[in-house]
């Protein structure tokens, strides 16, 4: 794991690192969720609410299991961060 002072090799600065507000930084948060282990969907619903869904594909002898983590918010960056937090919360 990267130290708390950096994210994906980039130094963190509490004054400039705001992935819940900056879409470019939010995509950096999603960078660790790569295919084929993960599927990621970011979309809006009819009301304009953003959804981010991170699906972990776990494969074993019995087949493939899908574990989904979701975040809903008024903005895409916030939805992405909420989904990522849900995935981390379950893995702890």
N, C-alpha and C positions, 0 to 999 in steps of 0.2 A: 504493500500500500504506500501511496505517496504521503509524505508528511503533510500535516495540516497547513503548512505554509505554502503549498503549491497544489495546483489542480491540473492534471494532464501535462505536467512539465512546465506549466506557466506559473510564475510567482503570483501569490495572492496578495492583494492590497485591499484592506477593508474599505478603503475609500473608492475603489474603482471596480471591485468584484461584486457584481449585483446580477447574478443569473436570473433572478426572479423578475428583473426589469429589462434586461438586455437580451434580445433573441440570439445574438451571436454567442454570448456567454452560455445561454441555455443549451445551445447546440453542443457546446464543449462538454456540458454535463452529460449529454446523451451519447457522446463519442465512445464511451466504454461499452455501450449496449450494441454490439455488432452482430450482424447476421453471420453465420447460421445459428448461433446460440440464442439470439434475441430477435424478435420482430418489434418494431416501433411504429406506432400510428399517432399522428398529430392531426386533429381536425376540429371543425366547429359543428355544433348542432344547429337546428333551425332557429334557436333563440339567440345565437351568436356566442354561446358559452364554448370555451375551448376545452378539449379533451386530449390528454396524452395517455396512451396505453402502451406499457412495456410488457411484452410477453416473453417469458423464459421458456425455452423449449428444452425439456429434460428428456433425454432418450436413454432407455435401459432395455433389458431383454424383453420386457412386457410391452414395449412400444414407446410412444411419445406422450409425455404429459405436458400440458400447457398451464403455466402459472402466470396469471395476469395481475399487473399493478397499474392502477389508474390514478390520474389527477385531473380534477375539473376546476376551472378558474375562469375569470373574466379576460385573462390574457394568455397567450401561448407560452411565454417564458414561465409564468407562474404554474401553469398546468404541468409543464415539463418537470419543474423542480418538485412539485407535489408527488408526481408519479415516481420519480427517482427516490424520494424520501420513503415512500411506501415500500419500494423494493429493498431498500437498505434496512428498514424497520423489521421486515420479515426475516432477513438473513442474519440478524443479530441474535 
